[in-house]
């Protein structure tokens, strides 16, 4: 069974997605079925991480006599679906299965009043399939296919509450952005296939050079995945999508966003590694995009009155930290001394921030969903005094707010500190912008806490209470992870993050067929 883990990671949620509609008219059964499927997938994801950490990259060739097929020297890569799972892919897969499970748990109560829940849970599982396919595949065409699956499922979930005009608009906007990004990816795939007759990433990484066609393909791939991960200047879709999607989907949708960030990193290192090794300008572009993204995102958040929209702008801002961290490492990729001194640690900060942000941002968006569940409004000016009525939600919010603001001993501090000190060594201005962004983030969440939780209770909400237990459990699990990852960052760094960083840096190691091509 172990050798079939990559295939099972796709097969089980896909099976769940196609069987959930059979539970039409049985919303509780659909919710429990989705929870069971995501729990099994979480177990498989944990096993996958253990296997990759212990045994190195896993190759899975669909349709071959042996899933781990290795070709003799001189043979060309056949046209097959090939999964190549290194530590970076396993890291992202674990994030996806964990957040899908948490989202299914939270959704059990959060959307129980909605209709069409068999569609909701089917789409949740399909979104999980799309994400897992993106982070596990070893060829560009299947990356495109799974990007499309995630985009279609995500747009349907964003527009799930179609009785709200804003949700329908956000869903269409998400679909258009996904379609444009996918078209750019498909065009670059056509360019590379016409040039080399193959789409296996490991094979292409050895063939790609500095010719005009390859540079156009790099530009298209970079722009498309930057658009899909919510980087400035193509960030406009993020606030609408994250605000309108049900809060139980926010964790999985966050991972879908960062699956595109993963694809950006995979393209920059594994596919075009020999090019970016000689062009530090790519790293500078990524770093500058990171600074602009974090600063524009946080300044837009400060003026928001809709609690969920405010948090959505902060999601844009936090993406900037990831781009900055990995961008610093990419900038010094061709300088072994600087890479060893601070480049590798900068990348670790950026990649560590991916999972930290997924955890605390999911937690914060869930607390916003809990506020909406109780008050039926997202307007901060209409809330107040809810700390007395919702003690568990209040505690969860405080933990999430401290984590996103980079306050020790929470997880956000651990990754942000790595980014501060390493970006300073490249250019002090980068670190200054990163620290100012954190200060503004703290100010923003102090405003939210004072508006929603402190002060006298609003008359309309005097009779409200805490949200149902499944929602509380999901929030407290994430709050506990914020604390644990902050108290023991070295464990996460050594077991998950640095192996993922080294997988990206090992430009010659991402080679299918045991390194024989």
C-alpha positions as CSV (number, residue, x, y, z in Angstrom):
1,X,0.0,0.0,0.0
2,X,2.9,2.4,0.8
3,X,4.1,2.5,-2.8
4,X,0.6,3.5,-3.9
5,X,0.3,6.4,-1.5
6,X,0.5,9.2,-4.2
7,X,-2.3,7.6,-6.2
8,X,-4.5,7.0,-3.1
9,X,-4.1,10.6,-2.1
10,X,-6.0,11.5,-5.3
11,X,-8.3,8.4,-5.6
12,X,-9.9,8.6,-2.1
13,X,-11.1,12.2,-2.1
14,X,-12.1,11.8,-5.8
15,X,-14.2,8.8,-4.9
16,X,-15.7,10.8,-2.1
17,X,-16.5,13.7,-4.4
18,X,-18.4,11.5,-6.9
19,X,-20.3,9.6,-4.2
20,X,-21.4,12.5,-2.0
21,X,-24.2,13.6,-4.5
22,X,-25.8,10.2,-3.8
23,X,-26.6,11.6,-0.3
24,X,-28.9,14.3,-1.7
25,X,-31.5,15.2,0.9
26,X,-29.3,13.9,3.7
27,X,-27.2,16.8,4.7
28,X,-25.9,15.3,8.0
29,X,-24.9,12.1,6.2
30,X,-23.1,14.1,3.5
31,X,-21.2,16.1,6.2
32,X,-20.1,13.0,8.1
33,X,-19.1,11.3,4.8
34,X,-16.9,14.3,3.8
35,X,-15.4,14.4,7.3
36,X,-14.6,10.7,7.1
37,X,-13.0,11.0,3.6
38,X,-10.9,14.0,4.7
39,X,-9.8,12.2,7.9
40,X,-8.6,9.2,5.8
41,X,-6.8,11.5,3.4
42,X,-5.2,13.2,6.4
43,X,-3.9,9.9,7.6
44,X,-2.5,9.1,4.2
45,X,-0.9,12.5,3.9
46,X,0.9,12.0,7.2
47,X,2.2,8.6,6.0
48,X,3.3,10.3,2.8
49,X,5.3,12.9,4.6
50,X,6.9,10.2,6.7
51,X,7.9,8.1,3.7
52,X,9.3,11.1,1.8
53,X,11.2,12.3,4.8
54,X,12.7,8.8,5.5
55,X,13.2,7.5,1.9
56,X,13.5,10.6,-0.3
57,X,11.5,11.5,-3.4
58,X,8.7,9.1,-4.4
59,X,8.0,8.4,-8.0
60,X,4.6,7.1,-9.1
61,X,4.0,6.1,-12.7
62,X,0.3,5.5,-13.5
63,X,-0.2,2.6,-15.9
64,X,3.3,1.1,-15.5
65,X,4.0,-2.5,-14.4
66,X,5.8,-1.0,-11.4
67,X,4.7,2.4,-10.0
68,X,8.3,3.2,-9.3
69,X,9.5,2.4,-12.8
70,X,13.1,3.4,-13.6
71,X,14.1,3.5,-17.3
72,X,17.6,2.5,-18.5
73,X,19.9,5.3,-19.5
74,X,19.2,6.9,-22.8
75,X,15.4,6.2,-22.9
76,X,13.0,9.1,-23.3
77,X,10.2,9.7,-20.7
78,X,7.0,8.1,-21.9
79,X,3.7,10.0,-22.2
80,X,2.2,8.9,-18.8
81,X,0.8,10.6,-15.7
82,X,3.7,10.8,-13.4
83,X,3.7,11.9,-9.8
84,X,7.0,13.0,-8.3
85,X,6.7,13.7,-4.6
86,X,9.7,15.4,-2.9
87,X,9.7,17.1,0.5
88,X,8.3,20.3,-0.9
89,X,5.3,18.5,-2.5
90,X,4.7,16.4,0.7
91,X,4.8,19.6,2.8
92,X,2.1,21.2,0.7
93,X,0.1,18.0,0.5
94,X,0.0,17.8,4.3
95,X,-1.2,21.4,4.5
96,X,-4.0,20.5,2.0
97,X,-5.3,17.4,3.8
98,X,-5.1,19.0,7.2
99,X,-7.1,22.1,6.2
100,X,-9.6,20.1,4.3
101,X,-10.3,18.0,7.4
102,X,-10.6,21.1,9.6
103,X,-12.9,22.8,7.0
104,X,-15.1,19.8,6.9
105,X,-15.4,19.7,10.7
106,X,-16.2,23.4,10.9
107,X,-18.7,23.1,8.0
108,X,-20.7,20.4,9.8
109,X,-22.5,23.1,11.8
110,X,-21.6,26.3,10.0
111,X,-23.6,25.6,6.8
112,X,-26.2,23.2,8.3
113,X,-28.9,25.8,7.5
114,X,-28.0,26.0,3.8
115,X,-29.6,23.8,1.0
116,X,-27.7,21.7,-1.5
117,X,-25.1,20.5,1.0
118,X,-24.3,17.4,-1.0
119,X,-23.0,19.7,-3.7
120,X,-21.1,21.7,-1.2
121,X,-19.2,18.7,0.3
122,X,-18.7,17.2,-3.2
123,X,-17.0,20.5,-4.3
124,X,-14.9,20.6,-1.1
125,X,-13.5,17.2,-1.9
126,X,-13.0,18.1,-5.5
127,X,-11.1,21.2,-4.5
128,X,-8.9,19.0,-2.3
129,X,-8.3,16.7,-5.3
130,X,-7.2,19.7,-7.5
131,X,-4.8,21.0,-4.8
132,X,-3.2,17.5,-4.2
133,X,-2.8,16.9,-7.9
134,X,-1.0,20.3,-8.3
135,X,1.5,19.6,-5.6
136,X,2.1,15.9,-6.4
137,X,2.4,15.9,-10.2
138,X,5.7,15.7,-12.0
139,X,4.6,17.1,-15.4
140,X,3.3,20.4,-16.6
141,X,0.2,19.2,-18.4
142,X,-1.3,17.5,-15.3
143,X,-0.4,20.6,-13.3
144,X,-2.6,22.5,-15.7
145,X,-5.4,19.9,-15.5
146,X,-5.4,19.9,-11.7
147,X,-5.2,23.7,-11.7
148,X,-8.4,23.7,-13.7
149,X,-10.1,21.3,-11.4
150,X,-9.2,23.5,-8.4
151,X,-10.3,26.6,-10.2
152,X,-13.7,25.3,-11.2
153,X,-14.4,23.8,-7.8
154,X,-13.2,26.9,-6.1
155,X,-15.3,29.3,-8.2
156,X,-18.4,27.2,-7.5
157,X,-17.8,27.2,-3.8
158,X,-17.1,31.0,-3.7
159,X,-20.5,31.5,-5.4
160,X,-22.2,28.8,-3.3
161,X,-24.6,31.3,-1.6
162,X,-26.0,32.2,-4.9
163,X,-29.0,34.0,-3.3
164,X,-26.5,36.8,-2.5
165,X,-25.5,38.9,-5.5
166,X,-22.1,39.5,-4.0
167,X,-21.3,35.8,-3.9
168,X,-22.3,35.2,-7.5
169,X,-20.1,38.2,-8.5
170,X,-17.2,36.9,-6.5
171,X,-17.6,33.4,-8.0
172,X,-17.6,34.7,-11.5
173,X,-14.6,36.9,-10.8
174,X,-12.7,33.9,-9.4
175,X,-13.6,31.8,-12.4
176,X,-12.4,34.5,-14.8
177,X,-9.1,34.9,-13.0
178,X,-8.6,31.1,-12.9
179,X,-9.5,30.9,-16.7
180,X,-7.0,33.6,-17.6
181,X,-4.2,32.1,-15.5
182,X,-4.9,28.6,-16.9
183,X,-4.9,29.9,-20.4
184,X,-1.5,31.5,-19.8
185,X,-0.2,28.2,-18.4
186,X,-1.6,26.2,-21.3
187,X,0.0,28.6,-23.8
188,X,3.4,28.2,-22.1
189,X,2.9,24.4,-22.1
190,X,2.4,24.6,-25.9
191,X,5.6,26.6,-26.3
192,X,7.7,24.1,-24.3
193,X,6.1,21.0,-25.9
194,X,6.7,22.4,-29.4
195,X,10.3,23.1,-28.5
196,X,11.2,19.9,-26.7
197,X,8.4,17.3,-27.4
198,X,7.9,16.5,-23.7
199,X,6.2,18.0,-20.6
200,X,8.0,16.1,-17.8
201,X,9.4,18.8,-15.4
202,X,12.6,16.9,-14.7
203,X,13.2,16.3,-18.4
204,X,12.5,19.9,-19.4
205,X,14.7,21.2,-16.6
206,X,17.7,19.7,-18.4
207,X,16.7,21.1,-21.8
208,X,15.6,24.6,-21.1
209,X,18.0,27.4,-22.0
210,X,18.1,31.1,-22.6
211,X,16.4,31.2,-26.0
212,X,13.4,33.6,-26.6
213,X,10.7,30.9,-26.5
214,X,11.8,29.6,-23.1
215,X,12.0,33.2,-21.7
216,X,8.4,33.8,-22.9
217,X,7.3,30.6,-21.3
218,X,9.0,31.6,-18.0
219,X,7.3,35.0,-18.1
220,X,3.9,33.5,-18.7
221,X,4.2,30.8,-16.0
222,X,5.6,33.4,-13.5
223,X,2.8,35.9,-14.2
224,X,0.0,33.3,-14.2
225,X,1.0,31.7,-10.8
226,X,1.6,35.1,-9.3
227,X,-1.9,36.1,-10.3
228,X,-3.4,32.9,-8.8
229,X,-1.5,33.3,-5.5
230,X,-2.9,36.8,-5.0
231,X,0.2,38.8,-5.6
232,X,0.0,42.6,-6.3
233,X,-1.0,43.9,-8.9
234,X,-3.4,41.0,-9.7
235,X,-4.7,40.7,-6.1
236,X,-8.2,42.2,-6.8
237,X,-10.1,38.9,-6.7
238,X,-8.9,37.8,-3.3
239,X,-11.0,40.0,-1.0
240,X,-14.2,39.2,-2.9
241,X,-13.5,35.4,-3.0
242,X,-12.4,35.1,0.7
243,X,-15.2,37.3,2.0
244,X,-18.1,35.5,0.2
245,X,-17.0,31.9,0.4
246,X,-18.4,30.0,3.4
247,X,-15.9,30.1,6.3
248,X,-15.7,26.3,6.3
249,X,-14.2,26.5,2.8
250,X,-11.7,29.3,3.7
251,X,-9.0,26.9,4.9
252,X,-9.0,24.7,1.8
253,X,-9.3,27.8,-0.5
254,X,-6.2,29.3,1.2
255,X,-4.3,26.1,0.4
256,X,-5.5,26.3,-3.2
257,X,-4.1,29.8,-3.4
258,X,-0.8,28.6,-2.0
259,X,-0.7,25.6,-4.3
260,X,-0.3,28.3,-7.1
261,X,2.5,29.8,-5.0
262,X,4.1,26.3,-4.8
263,X,3.8,26.1,-8.6
264,X,5.6,29.5,-8.8
265,X,8.4,28.2,-6.7
266,X,8.5,24.9,-8.5
267,X,8.8,26.7,-11.9
268,X,11.5,29.1,-10.5
269,X,13.7,26.5,-9.0
270,X,13.0,23.0,-10.4
271,X,11.9,23.8,-14.0
272,X,13.9,27.0,-14.8
273,X,16.6,26.5,-12.1
274,X,19.5,26.8,-14.5
275,X,18.1,30.0,-15.9
276,X,17.3,31.7,-12.5
277,X,20.7,30.5,-11.3
278,X,22.2,32.9,-13.8
279,X,19.6,35.6,-13.5
280,X,19.3,37.2,-10.0
281,X,16.8,39.6,-11.5
282,X,14.1,36.9,-11.1
283,X,14.7,36.8,-7.4
284,X,14.7,40.6,-7.1
285,X,11.3,40.7,-9.0
286,X,9.9,38.1,-6.6
287,X,11.2,40.0,-3.5
288,X,9.9,43.4,-4.7
289,X,6.5,41.9,-5.5
290,X,6.6,40.5,-2.0
291,X,7.2,44.0,-0.5
292,X,4.5,45.6,-2.6
293,X,2.1,42.8,-1.8
294,X,2.5,43.0,2.0
295,X,2.4,46.8,2.2
296,X,-0.5,47.4,-0.2
297,X,-2.5,44.5,1.4
298,X,-2.1,45.8,5.0
299,X,-2.9,49.4,4.1
300,X,-6.1,48.3,2.3
301,X,-7.1,46.3,5.3
302,X,-6.8,49.2,7.7
303,X,-9.9,51.0,6.2
304,X,-12.2,48.0,6.1
305,X,-15.4,47.7,8.2
306,X,-16.4,44.2,7.0
307,X,-14.5,41.9,9.3
308,X,-14.1,39.1,6.8
309,X,-13.0,41.5,4.0
310,X,-10.5,43.1,6.4
311,X,-9.0,39.6,7.0
312,X,-9.0,38.9,3.3
313,X,-6.8,41.9,2.6
314,X,-4.5,40.6,5.3
315,X,-4.3,37.4,3.4
316,X,-2.9,39.4,0.5
317,X,-0.4,41.1,2.8
318,X,0.9,37.8,4.3
319,X,1.5,36.4,0.9
320,X,4.1,39.1,0.5
321,X,6.2,37.6,3.3
322,X,6.3,34.3,1.5
323,X,7.3,35.9,-1.8
324,X,10.0,38.0,0.0
325,X,11.5,35.1,1.9
326,X,11.8,32.8,-1.1
327,X,12.7,35.7,-3.3
328,X,15.7,36.5,-1.1
329,X,16.9,32.9,-1.5
330,X,16.4,33.0,-5.2
331,X,18.3,36.3,-5.5
332,X,21.5,34.8,-4.0
333,X,21.1,31.4,-5.6
334,X,24.2,31.9,-7.7
335,X,26.3,32.9,-4.7
336,X,27.1,29.9,-2.5
337,X,28.5,31.9,0.3
338,X,25.4,34.2,0.7
339,X,23.1,31.2,0.1
340,X,24.7,29.4,3.0
341,X,24.9,32.5,5.2
342,X,21.3,33.7,4.9
343,X,19.6,32.6,1.6
344,X,18.6,29.1,2.8
345,X,17.2,30.5,6.0
346,X,15.3,33.2,4.1
347,X,13.6,30.4,2.0
348,X,12.9,28.5,5.2
349,X,11.2,31.6,6.6
350,X,9.1,32.0,3.5
351,X,8.1,28.4,3.3
352,X,7.5,28.1,7.1
353,X,5.2,31.2,6.7
354,X,3.1,29.3,4.2
355,X,1.9,26.7,6.8
356,X,1.8,29.3,9.6
357,X,-0.3,31.6,7.6
358,X,-2.6,28.8,6.4
359,X,-3.2,27.9,10.1
360,X,-3.7,31.3,11.7
361,X,-5.5,32.9,8.7
362,X,-7.9,29.9,8.6
363,X,-8.4,30.4,12.3
364,X,-9.2,34.1,11.9
365,X,-11.5,33.6,9.0
366,X,-13.3,31.0,11.0
367,X,-13.7,33.4,13.9
368,X,-15.2,35.9,11.4
369,X,-17.5,33.1,10.2
370,X,-18.5,32.5,13.9
371,X,-19.3,36.1,14.4
372,X,-21.5,36.1,11.2
373,X,-23.2,32.9,12.3
374,X,-24.3,34.5,15.6
375,X,-24.9,38.1,14.6
376,X,-25.9,37.8,10.9
377,X,-23.6,40.7,10.0
378,X,-20.0,41.3,9.1
379,X,-20.1,45.0,9.8
380,X,-17.8,45.8,12.8
381,X,-19.8,49.0,13.6
382,X,-22.8,46.8,14.4
383,X,-21.0,44.5,16.8
384,X,-19.8,44.9,20.4
385,X,-19.4,43.1,23.7
386,X,-19.3,39.6,22.2
387,X,-16.4,38.4,24.4
388,X,-18.8,37.7,27.2
389,X,-21.1,35.8,24.9
390,X,-18.5,33.9,22.9
391,X,-15.6,33.1,25.1
392,X,-14.0,30.3,23.0
393,X,-14.3,32.3,19.8
394,X,-12.7,35.3,21.7
395,X,-9.7,33.1,22.8
396,X,-9.3,31.7,19.3
397,X,-9.4,35.3,17.8
398,X,-6.7,36.5,20.3
399,X,-4.4,33.6,19.4
400,X,-4.9,34.2,15.7
401,X,-4.5,37.9,15.9
402,X,-1.3,37.6,18.0
403,X,0.1,35.0,15.5
404,X,-0.6,37.1,12.4
405,X,1.0,40.2,14.0
406,X,4.2,38.3,14.7
407,X,4.0,38.3,18.5
408,X,5.9,35.6,20.4
409,X,5.4,32.8,21.3
410,X,3.0,32.2,18.5
411,X,3.9,30.7,15.1
412,X,3.8,33.8,13.1
413,X,6.7,35.2,15.1
414,X,9.0,32.3,14.3
415,X,8.7,32.6,10.5
416,X,8.6,36.4,10.4
417,X,11.7,36.6,12.5
418,X,13.6,34.4,10.0
419,X,12.4,36.7,7.1
420,X,13.3,39.9,9.0
421,X,16.9,38.9,9.8
422,X,17.7,37.3,6.4
423,X,16.1,40.0,4.2
424,X,18.0,42.6,6.2
425,X,21.2,41.0,5.1
426,X,20.2,41.4,1.4
427,X,18.9,44.9,1.8
428,X,17.8,46.6,5.1
429,X,14.9,48.3,3.4
430,X,13.2,44.9,2.8
431,X,13.3,44.2,6.5
432,X,12.0,47.6,7.4
433,X,8.9,47.2,5.1
434,X,8.3,43.8,6.6
435,X,8.4,45.0,10.2
436,X,6.3,48.1,9.5
437,X,3.7,45.8,7.9
438,X,3.6,43.7,11.1
439,X,3.0,46.8,13.2
440,X,0.1,47.9,10.9
441,X,-1.3,44.4,11.1
442,X,-1.3,44.5,14.9
443,X,-3.1,47.9,14.8
444,X,-5.7,46.5,12.4
445,X,-6.5,43.6,14.7
446,X,-6.6,45.7,17.8
447,X,-9.4,47.6,16.0
448,X,-11.3,44.4,15.2
449,X,-10.9,43.1,18.8
450,X,-12.1,46.4,20.3
451,X,-15.1,46.7,17.9
452,X,-16.4,43.1,18.0
453,X,-15.5,41.8,21.4
454,X,-15.1,44.7,23.8
455,X,-17.4,47.4,25.0
456,X,-21.1,47.1,26.1
457,X,-23.1,44.4,24.4
458,X,-25.3,45.4,21.5
459,X,-28.9,45.1,22.4
460,X,-29.8,42.9,19.4
461,X,-27.2,40.3,20.6
462,X,-28.0,40.1,24.3
463,X,-29.4,36.6,23.9
464,X,-26.7,35.1,21.6
465,X,-24.3,32.4,22.8
466,X,-21.3,30.5,21.7
467,X,-21.3,28.7,18.3
468,X,-21.9,24.9,18.0
469,X,-19.2,22.5,19.3
470,X,-17.8,21.4,15.8
471,X,-17.0,25.0,15.0
472,X,-15.4,25.5,18.4
473,X,-13.4,22.3,18.1
474,X,-12.1,23.3,14.6
475,X,-11.0,26.8,15.9
476,X,-9.4,25.4,19.1
477,X,-7.4,22.8,17.1
478,X,-6.0,25.6,14.9
479,X,-5.3,27.8,18.0
480,X,-3.4,25.0,19.6
481,X,-1.3,24.6,16.4
482,X,-0.5,28.3,16.4
483,X,0.9,27.9,20.0
484,X,2.7,24.6,19.4
485,X,4.4,25.8,16.2
486,X,5.4,28.9,18.0
487,X,6.8,27.1,21.1
488,X,8.6,24.4,19.1
489,X,9.5,26.0,15.8
490,X,12.7,24.0,15.5
491,X,10.8,20.7,15.3
492,X,8.7,22.0,12.4
493,X,11.7,23.5,10.7
494,X,13.8,20.4,11.0
495,X,11.1,17.8,10.1
496,X,9.1,19.7,7.4
497,X,10.5,23.1,6.4
498,X,14.2,22.6,5.8
499,X,13.7,19.3,3.8
500,X,11.3,21.3,1.6
501,X,13.8,24.1,1.2
502,X,16.6,21.6,0.3
503,X,14.3,19.9,-2.2
504,X,13.9,23.2,-4.1
505,X,17.6,24.1,-3.8
506,X,18.7,20.7,-5.1
507,X,18.3,21.8,-8.8
508,X,19.8,18.5,-10.1
509,X,17.9,16.3,-7.7
510,X,14.4,16.8,-9.2
511,X,15.0,14.1,-11.8
512,X,12.4,11.4,-12.5
513,X,13.4,7.7,-13.0
514,X,15.9,7.8,-10.2
515,X,18.0,10.5,-11.9
516,X,18.3,8.6,-15.2
517,X,16.9,10.5,-18.2
